[in-house]
Amino acid sequence: MTYEKVKNLNPEEFKRFCGVYPETFKDMVKVLAAEKVLQKKSGRPSKLSLEDQILMTLEYLREYSTYFHLAINWEINETTALGITRKVENILIKSGLFNLPGKKTVHQANSDLEVVVVDVAEPEIERPQKKQKDYYSGKQGYHTIKSQVLAAQKTGMIICTAHGKGRIHDFNLWKNSQIGIDKNIECLADKGDQGIQKLHKNSRIPNKKKKNQELSLEEKEFNRQLSRERIVIEHIHRSLKRFRILSSRYRNRRRRFGLRFNLIAGIYNYELALGYNQVAE
C-alpha cells in the first residue's frame, strides 16, 4: 500500500490508516527532504520514495508488524526495512518539530499552566534475558517498562515523559525524574504517587482506603471529583496507544523505547496544536 494509493483518502481515513493526518504527513516529508539535501550522496538511492519511507515507518509504529512482514509488503530486504524505519525516526526527532516542551516549562507558573496531571503507563515487554526481576511488575504480573507522562490539564499538551524499569514504584519514578514544579502549579496525581505532597505541597491524590475501614462519603466524593479532573491524562494515553507499538508487547531493544514513545507523544502534541480532535476510533 504505497503513498500513491492512499494519498486520496479523506483526512479521517488517512488518520485511521497511518496514525497521522495528511498535513502532519506532508510536514514529515518536508523534514525528510530537507535532511536529504544536507546529506552527502553515497551508495545507491533507496527503492522507496520519501513518502513511502515515512508511510512504512508509520505503518510499523501503528500496526507493529515485524520487519519481515514490512519487507514482504514493500518488496525490500528485511535489513533495509529496519534501516529505513530507524533513519526516519532519528530524522523526525532530530528536526525538533516533534519535540516535547520539557521540564523547564513547569518551573514557572503561567495562565495556561495552572494545573498539571501526572500518570504512569506500563507497556509490556518480552521477558529480559538478564536482570528479569528489575523489569517484573507485581501490579501487572508481567515484565514492563514504566512510562510517566506529565501533561497540562487545560490544553491536554504533553509536557515531558520519564521511563523506568517495571519494578520501580511510581513515586520513585517521579523522584528520579526530578521535574521540579513551581509551587503555584497544582499537580493532580493518582494513588501510585503517595508521598508526592512531601515534595510538592500543591498536589492532590485520591484518598486511599485503610485496612478494615471504609472511606467516608466526603472522601469518596473527593476521589470522584479528582478522577473527573484527571480524565484528560486517560484520553492522552488512549491517543498514544493508537500506535500499537505502545499497546502491544514491546519486542525491540529497550534502549530505543524512550525515543519512540517521545516521538509519538510529539506527534500527538503537534496535531493538538494544529487543532485536530483526538477522537477515539
Secondary structure per residue as TSV (DSSP state, phi and psi in degrees):
chain	resnum	aa	ss	phi	psi
A	1	M	-	360.0	90.7
A	2	T	-	-79.9	170.7
A	3	Y	H	-62.8	-35.1
A	4	E	H	-60.3	-28.0
A	5	K	H	-86.3	-19.3
A	6	V	H	-114.1	-8.2
A	7	K	T	-65.7	-20.2
A	8	N	T	-93.0	3.8
A	9	L	S	-66.9	149.3
A	10	N	-	-69.3	160.3
A	11	P	H	-51.7	-41.7
A	12	E	H	-67.6	-41.0
A	13	E	H	-67.6	-38.7
A	14	F	H	-63.1	-40.8
A	15	K	H	-63.3	-43.1
A	16	R	H	-65.0	-31.2
A	17	F	H	-75.8	-48.4
A	18	C	H	-121.4	-0.8
A	19	G	S	94.5	-7.1
A	20	V	S	-133.6	160.4
A	21	Y	-	-81.0	158.0
A	22	P	H	-54.6	-39.5
A	23	E	H	-63.3	-40.7
A	24	T	H	-64.7	-40.8
A	25	F	H	-61.3	-44.1
A	26	K	H	-62.9	-37.9
A	27	D	H	-66.8	-34.8
A	28	M	H	-64.3	-40.0
A	29	V	H	-62.8	-40.7
A	30	K	H	-62.0	-40.6
A	31	V	H	-63.6	-44.6
A	32	L	H	-67.5	-38.0
A	33	A	H	-66.6	-40.1
A	34	A	H	-64.7	-39.1
A	35	E	H	-67.7	-35.5
A	36	K	H	-65.4	-36.5
A	37	V	H	-63.4	-37.3
A	38	L	H	-79.0	-21.8
A	39	Q	S	-74.3	147.8
A	40	K	-	-75.8	137.9
A	41	K	-	-74.5	119.8
A	42	S	-	-151.0	139.2
A	43	G	S	76.8	178.4
A	44	R	S	-78.6	147.5
A	45	P	-	-66.5	155.5
A	46	S	-	-68.1	146.5
A	47	K	S	-68.7	-26.9
A	48	L	S	-97.3	143.0
A	49	S	-	-69.9	168.4
A	50	L	H	-59.7	-40.1
A	51	E	H	-62.3	-42.5
A	52	D	H	-70.6	-33.3
A	53	Q	H	-63.9	-42.8
A	54	I	H	-68.4	-41.1
A	55	L	H	-61.9	-40.5
A	56	M	H	-66.5	-39.2
A	57	T	H	-65.1	-43.4
A	58	L	H	-65.8	-35.7
A	59	E	H	-62.0	-39.9
A	60	Y	H	-64.6	-46.0
A	61	L	H	-69.5	-35.9
A	62	R	H	-74.7	-47.9
A	63	E	H	-99.7	-21.7
A	64	Y	-	53.6	45.1
A	65	S	-	-77.0	170.2
A	66	T	-	-79.1	162.1
A	67	Y	H	-64.3	-28.2
A	68	F	H	-63.3	-45.2
A	69	H	H	-66.6	-38.4
A	70	L	H	-60.3	-43.9
A	71	A	H	-62.2	-40.7
A	72	I	H	-67.4	-45.1
A	73	N	H	-65.7	-36.8
A	74	W	H	-100.5	2.4
A	75	E	T	57.3	48.9
A	76	I	S	-133.5	175.1
A	77	N	-	-74.3	148.7
A	78	E	H	-60.8	-40.5
A	79	T	H	-65.6	-35.9
A	80	T	H	-64.7	-40.6
A	81	A	H	-61.2	-43.1
A	82	L	H	-62.7	-45.6
A	83	G	H	-63.0	-40.1
A	84	I	H	-66.6	-46.3
A	85	T	H	-62.5	-42.2
A	86	R	H	-67.1	-40.1
A	87	K	H	-62.6	-46.2
A	88	V	H	-64.4	-43.5
A	89	E	H	-58.8	-45.5
A	90	N	H	-63.5	-42.3
A	91	I	H	-66.6	-42.6
A	92	L	H	-63.5	-40.9
A	93	I	H	-68.3	-43.2
A	94	K	H	-63.9	-29.8
A	95	S	H	-63.1	-27.6
A	96	G	S	84.7	-6.5
A	97	L	T	-68.8	-28.7
A	98	F	T	-117.2	27.8
A	99	N	-	-79.5	152.7
A	100	L	-	-86.1	154.1
A	101	P	-	-56.1	-39.4
A	102	G	-	96.9	168.7
A	103	K	G	-64.7	-27.6
A	104	K	G	-62.1	-21.4
A	105	T	G	-61.3	-31.7
A	106	V	G	-97.8	7.7
A	107	H	S	-73.7	-20.4
A	108	Q	S	-135.5	138.7
A	109	A	-	-78.9	149.9
A	110	N	B	-149.8	174.8
A	111	S	T	-63.3	-28.5
A	112	D	T	-90.1	-6.6
A	113	L	B	-135.8	71.6
A	114	E	S	-97.3	-27.6
A	115	V	E	-135.5	133.3
A	116	V	E	-120.7	155.8
A	117	V	E	-124.9	136.6
A	118	V	E	-124.5	141.6
A	119	D	E	-155.8	158.0
A	120	V	E	-122.1	130.1
A	121	A	E	-105.3	156.8
A	122	E	-	-129.7	80.9
A	123	P	-	-64.6	137.2
A	124	E	B	-75.5	145.1
A	125	I	B	-125.7	164.5
A	126	E	-	-69.8	151.2
A	127	R	-	-60.4	121.1
A	128	P	-	-64.7	151.4
A	129	Q	S	-76.1	-28.9
A	130	K	S	-126.5	151.5
A	131	K	-	51.4	51.3
A	132	Q	H	-63.8	-36.0
A	133	K	H	-62.1	-30.8
A	134	D	H	-65.2	-26.4
A	135	Y	H	-105.5	-2.7
A	136	Y	E	-81.7	124.0
A	137	S	E	-97.8	114.2
A	138	G	T	-65.3	-29.6
A	139	K	T	-68.1	-43.1
A	140	Q	T	-89.1	-28.5
A	141	G	T	86.0	16.9
A	142	Y	E	-154.4	177.2
A	143	H	E	-80.4	135.0
A	144	T	B	-142.1	167.6
A	145	I	E	-116.1	130.5
A	146	K	E	-88.4	134.7
A	147	S	E	-125.3	110.6
A	148	Q	E	-90.5	130.6
A	149	V	E	-120.7	127.1
A	150	L	E	-111.9	125.9
A	151	A	E	-135.9	156.4
A	152	A	E	-80.3	129.1
A	153	Q	T	-66.4	-39.0
A	154	K	T	-68.8	-44.6
A	155	T	T	-100.4	-20.9
A	156	G	-	78.4	10.0
A	157	M	-	-78.5	132.5
A	158	I	E	-75.9	127.7
A	159	I	E	-91.0	-51.2
A	160	C	E	-159.4	165.8
A	161	T	E	-132.3	163.5
A	162	A	E	-148.3	149.3
A	163	H	E	-131.6	148.1
A	164	G	E	-152.9	171.6
A	165	K	E	-71.5	152.1
A	166	G	T	-58.7	-25.6
A	167	R	T	-77.5	-22.7
A	168	I	S	-65.2	141.0
A	169	H	-	-73.2	148.6
A	170	D	H	-54.4	-42.9
A	171	F	H	-67.9	-37.0
A	172	N	H	-67.3	-34.7
A	173	L	H	-64.5	-38.5
A	174	W	H	-63.4	-43.7
A	175	K	H	-64.9	-41.2
A	176	N	H	-66.4	-29.7
A	177	S	H	-72.5	-21.0
A	178	Q	T	47.6	56.6
A	179	I	-	-73.4	-45.4
A	180	G	-	70.4	69.1
A	181	I	-	-80.3	140.8
A	182	D	-	-58.5	142.9
A	183	K	T	-63.6	-21.4
A	184	N	T	-85.7	-8.0
A	185	I	S	-92.9	126.5
A	186	E	E	-83.9	138.5
A	187	C	E	-115.3	127.3
A	188	L	E	-105.1	117.8
A	189	A	-	-121.7	-179.1
A	190	D	-	-115.8	-171.3
A	191	K	G	-64.5	-25.0
A	192	G	G	-69.4	-12.4
A	193	D	G	-105.3	32.6
A	194	Q	T	-57.5	124.2
A	195	G	T	109.0	-7.9
A	196	I	H	-63.7	-27.0
A	197	Q	H	-68.0	-18.5
A	198	K	H	-72.2	-29.8
A	199	L	H	-93.2	-34.6
A	200	H	-	-137.2	100.9
A	201	K	S	-62.8	-32.0
A	202	N	S	-83.0	59.9
A	203	S	E	-130.5	153.0
A	204	R	E	-127.6	132.2
A	205	I	-	-131.4	156.2
A	206	P	-	-65.5	152.0
A	207	N	-	-71.0	131.5
A	208	K	-	-99.2	134.5
A	209	K	-	-67.5	130.7
A	210	K	B	-89.1	160.9
A	211	K	T	-61.9	128.1
A	212	N	T	60.2	28.5
A	213	Q	B	-145.4	123.4
A	214	E	-	-81.6	153.5
A	215	L	-	-73.1	146.0
A	216	S	-	-75.0	168.3
A	217	L	H	-62.7	-37.4
A	218	E	H	-65.7	-40.5
A	219	E	H	-66.7	-39.8
A	220	K	H	-65.1	-41.3
A	221	E	H	-65.8	-37.7
A	222	F	H	-60.6	-44.1
A	223	N	H	-64.1	-40.4
A	224	R	H	-66.2	-41.9
A	225	Q	H	-64.8	-41.8
A	226	L	H	-64.3	-39.0
A	227	S	H	-62.9	-39.1
A	228	R	H	-64.5	-38.5
A	229	E	H	-74.7	-23.8
A	230	R	T	-92.9	-1.1
A	231	I	H	-60.0	-24.7
A	232	V	H	-59.2	-36.5
A	233	I	H	-70.3	-29.8
A	234	E	H	-69.1	-38.9
A	235	H	H	-64.7	-35.6
A	236	I	H	-65.0	-47.3
A	237	H	H	-60.3	-39.0
A	238	R	H	-63.3	-40.5
A	239	S	H	-65.9	-41.4
A	240	L	H	-66.2	-37.3
A	241	K	T	-76.9	0.9
A	242	R	T	-58.7	-30.4
A	243	F	S	-87.4	114.5
A	244	R	H	-67.2	-13.4
A	245	I	H	-64.4	-21.3
A	246	L	H	-98.1	-14.0
A	247	S	H	-109.0	-19.1
A	248	S	S	-93.0	172.2
A	249	R	-	-65.2	123.8
A	250	Y	B	-77.4	122.2
A	251	R	-	-98.4	-20.5
A	252	N	S	-81.3	-179.9
A	253	R	-	-66.2	136.2
A	254	R	G	-67.6	-24.4
A	255	R	G	-66.6	-16.8
A	256	R	G	-99.8	-2.8
A	257	F	H	-63.1	-44.2
A	258	G	H	-60.8	-40.2
A	259	L	H	-61.5	-45.6
A	260	R	H	-69.1	-39.4
A	261	F	H	-61.5	-45.5
A	262	N	H	-68.0	-34.3
A	263	L	H	-64.1	-45.6
A	264	I	H	-65.8	-39.4
A	265	A	H	-63.4	-38.3
A	266	G	H	-66.2	-38.7
A	267	I	H	-63.6	-41.4
A	268	Y	H	-58.8	-48.4
A	269	N	H	-60.9	-42.2
A	270	Y	H	-61.2	-44.7
A	271	E	H	-74.2	-29.4
A	272	L	H	-66.3	-40.8
A	273	A	H	-66.2	-29.1
A	274	L	T	-78.6	-7.9
A	275	G	T	93.9	10.8
A	276	Y	-	-76.7	143.9
A	277	N	-	-81.2	135.4
A	278	Q	-	-90.6	81.6
A	279	V	-	-95.2	136.0
A	280	A	-	-65.3	148.4
A	281	E	-	-107.5	360.0
